[in-house]
Amino acid sequence: MVTNSNSERAHWVLLAYRLPREPSTPRIAVWRKLRRLGAAQLVDGLVALPLDSRNREQFEWLASEIAEANGETTIWTGELTSAAQERQLVATMQAAIAAEYLRVFDQASQVRDDAPGSRRRSLARLRRELRRIRSRDYFPPPEREQARQAVEALAALVEDPVS
């Protein structure tokens, strides 16, 4: 994300797109990719991510896919003119990620009493899930550290079960 100080706003990359209703497969594929990237849905057909080279490239790839599916697309970069709107957008993105971290925290806590083999498999799955969440965590919430600590505590239990 591009910011120079607290007084300056973040720069965003926006993808405006429209896809035909049928076939639905390209629409679903785009939706899944946007979700995997952690894009914020501003309105129907308009999504945003903090501007960096990776996010811009991802939107460029998606724009190509949308065009191949007979859709229309435009990529924009910019900044919100209102600090309040930006705080709201960041809070919305942060809340979505926080909920995902809380699910990891809850799952890590629940599997502590499982059989050792099950705990080991759950630990591997939860570590993968943490990596996936972190890849789209642009504004880390406090729940990030809670989830990390819960997974590390599970790892300690798996790696040293007598403690």
Steps between C-alpha positions, in 0.01 A plus 500: 500500500628845415488761775756758598365614834190490714369815331519350151249254371575153374509436127268235364468294188140454389350253258168586338356206311189355346453144383211341310261308728537185289704295515544541873837322521713810421304709755558239769870469411549878521310517830719226649821667385391835641416333830839325506668838447300660782349766273246735656168507314410870474188456290385234258776464241751726676772366729808651660832399647785703644726602214820303462658330202365157595139614534515704182640200312231272644229740382663517156488120475136502610419771245643276228288207619190718511563625146547140380159418651341781292490734798593863540762626742695807601784533751541824693740626760419777742431607853183571689432868550356448846705371792177372657419293190850360498478407869169326428647305208802396706275404794282289272802316360648462847176359645477236228857385566451514879207259468720257308773522764242438773387182323863379496535590868182307587601198294849491654344511847248227419748244363726511806306206651498292180710188446869570420469404131196719457674791674798468264274510191304791643823687575615466139161616373490797739851608402397495133188698586704761688725543194197540272342760728825688545542529122189719488540672837578857397406661833592249775247488785586390857337163426795419274733464798239306700460247218877471456548435871222241508657312207844521662357365827349210303836446331672483838245239613549295182879521509532440876184312609620434859506873592 
